[in-house]
């Protein structure tokens, strides 16, 4: 299993188009099951999860647990990616203050 993590500050009323941009498994290197976990430092952070051309989760509020995501507590969704599919995690801050977001993506090879 491979894991990619990200901790970043998302500015007031801004969007991060893809927290995985430039990371080694932004494009699936095998057929995988992708498990998304996420939390934020406060309320108002929303997340979208796209694999290839399929939206797994669109603009949903995430927990304001203010810690790194834990399994299974902060598991948001799982989806399948075929080799070469682009995986996108988009963050959107809906508040007037900067919020720290914590994301974790676990990739489990199948087939």
N, C-alpha and C positions, 0 to 999 in steps of 0.2 A: 504494500500500500504506500502511496505517495501522499504527502501533505504539503499544502501551500498555505501560508499565513500572511496576514497583513494587519498592521495597526497604523492608523493615520487620522490626522485631524481633517475634518471636512468643514470648510468655511460656511458661514451663515448663508442660507438660501443658495447653496451651490450643489452641483452634482459631480461626482467622480464617475466618468464613463465606464472605466473598467479597472478595478484594483489589481487584476491579474496581468495587465498590459506589461509585456516584457519579461514575465516570469516563465520559467522553463516549461511548465505544463499549461500555458495559456491555450495551446492547441493540444488536444489529447494525443498522446503518443501510442496509445492502444485503445481497444474498446474498454470503457471503464464505467463504473457506477460512481457518480460524483455526489458526495454528501456535503451540503452547505450548512455551516454553523456560523452564527453571528450574534454579537451583542454591541451595545453602545454605552457611552458614559452617561447619557441622559436621554430623556424622551425626545422624539422628533426626528429620529433617523429612520429612513425607509430604504428598502433593498429590493433589487430586481435580480433575477438569476436566469440567464439564457444559455442554452446549449445548442450549438449549431443555429438552426432557425426556429427552435422551439423554446417558447417562454415557459419556464418552470414556475416562476414566481414573479409577479409584477407589482412593484411599488408598495410593498407591505411594511408596516411598522415592525421594528425589531425590539427586543428586550433592552431595557435600560439597566442591566445588571452591573455595569461598570467593572467588568472583568473579562479576561480572555474566555472565549466560548468553551463550554464543557459538553462532553458526550454523556448521556443523551439529552441533557437539559436544554441545550441551545440548538439542537438539530432543527433546521427549518424545513428542508426538503431534500429529496434525492432524485437524481435523474440519470439516464443513460447517455453516454457520449460515444460516438463512433470514432475510430482513429482519424485524426485530422480535424475533428469538430472544434470550433473555437468556443471557449467557455468564457462567459462574461458575468462579472459581478458588479452591478451598478449601485452606488450609494447616493442618496439624496437627502440633504439636510433641509428640513422644513422650518427651522427656527431662525431667530435673529442672533444666534450665538454659535461659535464654533463647537463642534461635538467630535469627540474621539470615537472612532468605530473600530471594532475588532472583528476580523473575519478569518475563517478557517475552512479550507476545502480539502476533503479527504477523497482520494481517487483510488478505487479498488479495481484492479484489472480483472476482466471477465473473458471467458472464451479463449 
